[in-house]
Amino acid sequence: MSRNNLFIRFLFGILFLTSCEFNSVTDQYGPFGPDTVKAPSQVIATPISKFDRNPYLLDTSKRYIYLSFDDGPWKGTMETYALCKELGVKATYFMIGLHAHSRKEGKFTVHLLKESYPQFLIANHSYSHALGHYASFYQHREAAFADFLRTQDTLSPPYKIIRLPGNNAWVLKDTLKASGLVRPLCKQLDSAKFNVIGWDTEWMFNHKTAKPLQSAQKMADQINHLMDHQLTFTSKHLILLTHDRMFQHPDELDSLRKMILILQQNPKIVFETVDHYPGLNW
């Protein structure tokens, strides 16, 4: 049996087993599982009206930054949440379904972020994150599509907004930009009315230590340079990719604080969640 076939069987196996586990938990305890639910009265349902789409007028004199954190719920998720809340900064968390269901605090974190909208938004970053095997994942389009649907069904992010694991692709109302590897999947997601959000710049990190590589000042300078020279995917709008785990320790979290404070010195800069990015398909 080929390695690709073994991979795809393993991926489908994870989807099946986690589906059975999740359904058995939700049948008994509801969507947040036994580790966070103490009594039925303590489950706070997020009202549908909270996420109703209302007219949102962009100020053309402003510069919009969409701070995004990938791969949560994970170490660093709650630290970044607390910091952004303190500084009054909006942020989007692209979450992995498997992390939410395998970590004790995962379901609580998802619920907390949902309750914190509109300051915070959760979005779909797949269920398995391709298990790190991106080429095999995207070569099996139907399995990859099912992987995203699993997260959409189990985490119930309020909007159909996705970020692909390990690939910078865009699918908006009138735009599709993707590499050959992921283009077939992007077309299928587009047909299913999903938006796919990429990024304009990334705060890089050491994959062994999870520590940020650029300083706070360098990241702020890089963001301003891209904005000044209209080098972003959409003029006056910049999506910044970071990862929760980069900021799990106080020193690294302080770097995030410093970058935000530098950017906030410019009155033209507005931090926003990605559901307000222009051109989304509703």
N, C-alpha and C positions, 0 to 999 in steps of 0.2 A: 504494500500500500504506500502511495507517495506521501511525502511529508506534508504537502498541502492538504491532502484528504484527511490525514490525521488531525491537522490543525482545525479544519472546518468541523470535523466531528466533535472535537473537544469544545469548540466554541458553542456549537448547538447544544452540547451536553450541559454546559454552564447555564445557558439560557433556560433549558428545560428544568434543571434542578433548582435554580434560583426562583423560577416561576412557581414551582410546587411549594417551595419553602415560603415564599412571600404570600401566596394565597392561603396557606394554612395559618400563617400568623395573622393576616388581616381578617380572616374569618372569625378568629377568636378575639382579637384585640383592636382591630381597626388599623388604619394605614401607618401608624407610627410604632407598632410593635410593643411587646411586653416590657422592654427595658425602659420605656419612657412613659407608658400609660399606667398610672396608679389607680385610677378610677374613671368610669365613663364621664363624670362631670368635669374632669380635667382635660379632656380632649377639646381643643378649640378649633372648630371648623373654620377655614378661611372662606369668607363670603365671596360668592362669585362676583358680586358687584365691585369688589375691591380691585379686580383686574379688568373691568370693562374698559374698552378702548375709548378714550375721550380725546377731543381735538388737542393737539399739542403744537404750539407755534414756536418754531425755532427762531432765535434772535440772530439775524445775519451779521450783527456786529460782534458776536461772541465766538469763542473757540471752544468746541466741545471735546472733552476727554472722556473716554469710556474705559474706566479702570476695570480690568477683568482678571479673575483668579481661576486657574484651571486645576482639575484633578481632585477637588474636594468631594465629600467631606474628608478632611485629612488633618494631619498636624499643621497648625498655622491657620486653619479656617477661623476658629473662634478668636484668635489673636488679631487677625486682620479685621474681622467683624467689629471687635471692640474699638480698634483704632479708628476705623472709618466712621463709626458712630460718634466717637468723641469729636472728630474733626468736621463732622457734618458733610462727609463725602459719600456720594453714591457709588455703588460698585455692583458688578455682575459676577456671579459664581457659576462657572460651567462645571457641572457635577457629573461624576461617574456613578451609575446606578449600583455597581458592585461594591463600591466603597460605602455607599449609604447603607447597604443591607448587611455588610460584613463587619462594620465597626459598631461597637456598642452605642456610641453617642451619635451615630450617623443619622438616624431617623429624626432624633431631636433637633439636630443641626439644620436639616432640611426644613422642618416645621418652623423653627425660629426664623430662618431667613425668609420664608414665605410670609410670616406674620409681620416682617419688618419692611415689606414693600410699602411705599415706592422707593425707600432709600436703598434697598437691596433687592436684587432679582436673581432667581436661580434659572439656569438654562441647561440644555441637554449636551453632554459631552460623551455620549455613548454609554453602554452598559459595561463593556469589558475593557475599554480603551485598547482594543485589538490585541490584548494580552502582550503588547509590545511588538507584535508581528504585523507591521503595517501593510507590507506588500501583499501578504496572503489575505489579510482582512479585506482589503479593497478589491482584490481580484475575485472575491466571492461576494458579488454585489448583493444578492438576496439575503445572505446571512448578515452582512453588514447593516443592511436596511432594517432587518429584524432586531438587530442589536440596539439601534437607536429607538425603535418602537418600544422595546422593553423598558428603557429608561423613561420614555414619554408616558407609558402606562403605569409604571410603578412609582416614580417620583412625582408625577403630575406637575411638571413645570407649567406655569400659566400660559406660556406662549410657545409657538412652534419655532423655536430658535435653537440652532445647533452650532457647535463648533466641532470640526473633524479632529480626531486625535492625530497628531503628527503631520498635519497637512494644512497649509494656508489656502483655503478656498473660500469663494464668495458665491452665494445665491441670494439675490434680492429680487424685487418685483420685475425689473427689466434688465437684470444683469446676471450672468453666470460666468465666473472666472475660476477655472480649475485646471489642474494638471491632467495629463492623459490618464494617470492611474486612478484618479477619483472622479473624473468627469461622468462616467456612467452612473455612479451612485448619486452624484449631485443632480443629474437630470431626473432621477427617480425621486429624490427628495423634493425637487422643485415641483414635480407633478403632484406630489402629496401636500403641497402648500407649506413646506418647511422653508424657513430662511436659514442660510448658512453664513456664519460670521467668521471672518478671518481676523487678521491683525495687521497694524501698520508698523509696529515696532515691539520688540520683546526685551524685557529685563532678563538677561541671561543669567544662568546659575550653574554652579558646579554640581554635576549629577551625582557625585559621591557624597558631598557634604551638604548639598542643597543651599549653599550660601550664594547670595547675589554676586555677580562678577563686576558689574558697573557700580560706581558710587551714586549716591543720591543726586549730586550735582551733575554728574555726567548724564544721567537719565533725563533730568529736567532740561539740560541743554539740548539733548538729542530730540526731545519732544518739541521744544521751541523751534529748533532748526527745521524739522519736518513741517511744522505749521507755517513758519515764515516763508518757506520756499514751495508751499503747496505740493508736497511730496506724499501726501496721504491718499488713500483710496478714494475718499470723498473730501473735497476741499473744506477746511475749517472743522473737520471731524477726525479725531485720532483715536484708534483703538489700541490700548496698551495691554499686551499679554504678560501676565506674571503667573506664578504658581503659589498656591497656599503655603506649601512646605518651605518656601524660601524665607518666610517670616515667622517661623515658629519660636525663635529665640529672641530675647530682648534687643541685642545689638542689631540684628538684621531688621527687626520690626522698627527700630529707630531710624534705619535708612529709609524705609517706606514713609515714615512720618516726615523726615526731612525733605524728601522729594515732593510730597504733597504740599508742605508748607511753602516751599520755593515756588511751586506753580500757583498756589493761591495768592501770592503777592501780585499777580497779574489780574486785575479786575475783569478782564475779558474772558478769563478761563472759567468754564462751567463743567463740573463733573456730572455725568448722567449715566443712566443704565441703558443697555443696548436696545431695549424695546423702543427707545426714542431715536435710534439711528435712522437717518433719512433713507427712504426707498424700500422699506420692508414690505413684504407681501402679506397683507391682512385679508 
